[in-house]
């Protein structure tokens, strides 16, 4: 077997590990399974989920501290919003 190093969002990896454990498997096994399906071209299309960015209700627009010209700032804001949903 070959090791592969990839860069992924930390929150995504945490959520994927939790889901894999709940399914009684490992994240590595799920990645192998999805990669094999991708190679076979029978992987079902994943639904597109567009997370909502936090918007200021006082004056509209993005909340203070979110830089719309920075991908990292936008990703962090989306991750923060997704974390709040998962806690409820």
C-alpha positions, 0 to 999 in steps of 0.5 A, spaced: 500 500 500 502 507 498 501 513 503 499 519 500 499 526 503 494 531 501 492 538 504 485 538 507 481 543 511 482 541 519 474 541 520 472 537 514 477 532 517 474 532 524 467 531 521 469 526 516 473 522 522 467 522 526 462 520 521 467 514 519 467 512 526 459 512 526 459 508 520 464 503 524 470 504 519 476 509 518 477 515 514 482 512 510 478 506 508 472 511 506 477 515 502 480 508 499 473 506 497 471 513 494 477 513 490 476 506 487 469 509 486 472 515 482 476 511 478 471 506 476 466 512 475 460 510 478 461 515 484 454 518 485 454 526 485 455 529 491 449 534 493 452 541 492 452 545 499 453 552 499 454 554 506 451 561 508 456 567 511 455 570 517 451 577 515 450 583 520 443 584 521 444 592 523 447 594 516 447 588 512 453 586 508 458 581 512 460 581 519 466 585 521 472 582 521 471 578 515 475 580 509 471 578 502 478 579 498 481 573 503 479 566 501 482 564 508 477 569 511 471 567 508 473 559 509 474 561 516 467 564 517 463 559 513 467 553 518 464 557 524 457 558 521 457 550 520 460 549 527 454 552 530 449 548 526 452 542 528 452 544 535 445 544 536 
